[in-house]
């Protein structure tokens, strides 16, 4: 979603089963504003991805796993500003899964659907 400002928002879809039987898509937002996390704040609930590891993430990026958002599949499919940019590699997916397995802030009912 760039709202005409040339900015993009990135999200990582976390569903274990795809497509989801009930149409609920779980995702975590990502940010290139890494300065907020320099102090080690929520270190166990973020994944750092170096810039240019992926062509669609040119800046250092943090996947924020403190809160898992949802959207229904139909709304996601109809989103005019949605662009599938690519897939994360096995190592980054494993790091996300490992962080989620240690989470103390995400409800177990959600965790059971995404790891």
Secondary structure as UniProt FT lines:
FT   TURN            3..6
FT   STRAND          10..13
FT   TURN            21..22
FT   STRAND          24..31
FT   HELIX           34..37
FT   TURN            38..39
FT   TURN            41..42
FT   HELIX           43..45
FT   STRAND          46..49
FT   TURN            51..52
FT   TURN            55..56
FT   STRAND          61..64
FT   STRAND          69..72
FT   HELIX           73..78
FT   TURN            80..81
FT   HELIX           90..101
FT   HELIX           108..114
//
